[in-house]
Amino acid sequence: MTDILILDYDPTWPLLFESLRQPLWNVVSDFAIAIEHVGSTSVPGLVAKPIIDVDVVVPDGEVAAAIARLAPLGYIHRGDLGIPQREAFTNPAGLPPHHLYVCPQCTPALANHLAVRDYLRAHPFAVSEYGELKKRLAREYAEDIDGYVEAKSAFLAGVLRAAGFADDALAAIENLNRRRTVV
């Protein structure tokens, strides 16, 4: 049994995103800037783990308000999980599998998510190349999610470089994607 399940693109993923988005928007629309579908499920034709990635984009200074507003929906704040300025949540039971993040609008984590999504949407060859890489890595790192993430980093850094990210920003992102060694 593997921990990393990669599926062919499913055209219902955008519909699942919308089903998750609307209740979120209902509680944050008076201050949030957007709710973005990011990650591999947001790119038509790309293979993905069947987990929808959702970024609630808020102005700087509104993260605490978003955390408070999401709590009554059953979302439990988990902190940044090692990614600065990207607050993660545990999902309520009964919803489609998803990762929910709250991101201030001008942060590297959000810029990374949007740049990768937008680049892949505009470059079908990169989608094919990335899809093949993901399938191979899912086999090689079947029970090692950290190794899988780290092994994808070089490809994603290339995407971000092509999207215009500076070398220092890329170095910081690559550092976050390295395995964590507990001492």
Phi, psi and omega in degrees: 000139181253152176274339185250107179256117179248125181243156172300156179306138179242118182295353175276349181301316176298328177292320176298318177303311181300323179294330176279322185297314189301311177298326177294313181299323180302330183260348182236002189296340181284348177221338181291152180271320182193166167233119189251136170274116183234182180079179187297328180292348180270359184249109180306132177088352183270133172295153184199160164291138185282059181228121182281130175260128185232126175249120171270116184263124183232157173296155173307140178089357181250009181298314181299321178297318179296317179302314180296320182288330181280336182303314180297341175279353179100005178280132180251123182291131182247002183088193185272353179050036176088359177249103183304140176062033172217101184270127185258159182223149168275137185277150172293152177295150174089356179263159175302150179303128179201160172249126179248131178229147169250127183230127169300151191297331186245050183245153179300322181299314179292316179302319178299307181303312184291320182295316179296312179303309185293322178296312182295322177299329183267353185227086182303325179297320179295325178298314180297313180298314180294320179299315178297319178299314181299319180296316180297315181292327178296326176287314183293325184243040189311324183238029183221080184299324179295318177296320178300312180297314181297321182291336177279345189301319182297318178297313181295325175298321176297321176297314181294323177298314179296332179278356175105010179290141179284157182301321180293322177294320178296319179298319179295318179294314179299322178298320179294333183271359178284152177304143176266126177258121179272127182257000000 
